[in-house]
Amino acid sequence: MQAPDHSGFRPCSPPAGIEPAAPALGQRPGRGQGDLFVLVGSLDAAPQLGTTTSAFTFEGDLERSATTTHRGEQALLRQRLFGSATDAACAICGEIYPARFLRAAHIKQRSVCREQEARDLDHIAMPACLFGCDALFEAGYIAVDSTGDVIATDHPGHPPGLVERLALLAGRKVDAHTTRSAAYFTWHRENIYHG
């Protein structure tokens, strides 16, 4: 049986004169023998991923240095939303969680905010929990209507767990919706929401 073709990888055989290694102690005979895949490319390419029929392994440096940029306002944004509180409420579901489980979730995506909007720390973001609300809002499954209530997609074919979660959130009042934040919620509803 031939192994599946993995993108970026090609099957190879041991060099001439080299026999496959004997099975390791406790390993079933034939497992992993002759089924090595090697990344095709230059030495400057991404790290190699080697595999046998039993498991994937990573070949290359596990640690790398990188130069990144970060959002200068992010720490202050979290401070504005949570202060020194250890627990806070999710703006969408209303549940209280430890602050480490809440995102300072941008209502209008940060990547499309004008500079003035990104600096509007009192209105551009809201606390959203990592237990579904942040992801559902970000992915457009939920939004906030012009009256401040959660609206949810109702497309047929959603898995039962998603339907149940959306039904629990639909109709909830979002206190983060104010006259000053309404334009950000409108942007989200018109550009991200799949309703």
Rosetta blueprint (number, residue, H / E / L):
1 M L
2 Q L
3 A L
4 P L
5 D L
6 H L
7 S L
8 G L
9 F E
10 R E
11 P E
12 C L
13 S L
14 P L
15 P L
16 A L
17 G L
18 I L
19 E L
20 P L
21 A L
22 A L
23 P L
24 A L
25 L L
26 G L
27 Q L
28 R L
29 P L
30 G L
31 R L
32 G L
33 Q L
34 G L
35 D L
36 L L
37 F E
38 V E
39 L E
40 V L
41 G L
42 S L
43 L L
44 D L
45 A L
46 A L
47 P L
48 Q E
49 L E
50 G E
51 T E
52 T L
53 T L
54 S L
55 A L
56 F E
57 T E
58 F E
59 E E
60 G L
61 D L
62 L L
63 E L
64 R L
65 S L
66 A L
67 T L
68 T L
69 T L
70 H L
71 R L
72 G L
73 E L
74 Q H
75 A H
76 L H
77 L H
78 R H
79 Q H
80 R H
81 L H
82 F H
83 G L
84 S L
85 A L
86 T L
87 D E
88 A E
89 A E
90 C L
91 A L
92 I L
93 C L
94 G L
95 E L
96 I E
97 Y E
98 P E
99 A H
100 R H
101 F H
102 L E
103 R E
104 A E
105 A E
106 H E
107 I L
108 K L
109 Q L
110 R H
111 S H
112 V H
113 C L
114 R L
115 E H
116 Q H
117 E H
118 A H
119 R L
120 D L
121 L L
122 D L
123 H L
124 I L
125 A E
126 M E
127 P E
128 A E
129 C E
130 L L
131 F L
132 G L
133 C H
134 D H
135 A H
136 L H
137 F H
138 E H
139 A H
140 G L
141 Y L
142 I E
143 A E
144 V E
145 D L
146 S L
147 T L
148 G L
149 D E
150 V E
151 I E
152 A E
153 T L
154 D L
155 H L
156 P L
157 G L
158 H L
159 P L
160 P H
161 G H
162 L H
163 V H
164 E H
165 R H
166 L H
167 A H
168 L H
169 L H
170 A L
171 G L
172 R L
173 K E
174 V L
175 D L
176 A L
177 H L
178 T L
179 T L
180 R L
181 S L
182 A H
183 A H
184 Y H
185 F H
186 T H
187 W H
188 H H
189 R H
190 E H
191 N H
192 I L
193 Y L
194 H L
195 G L
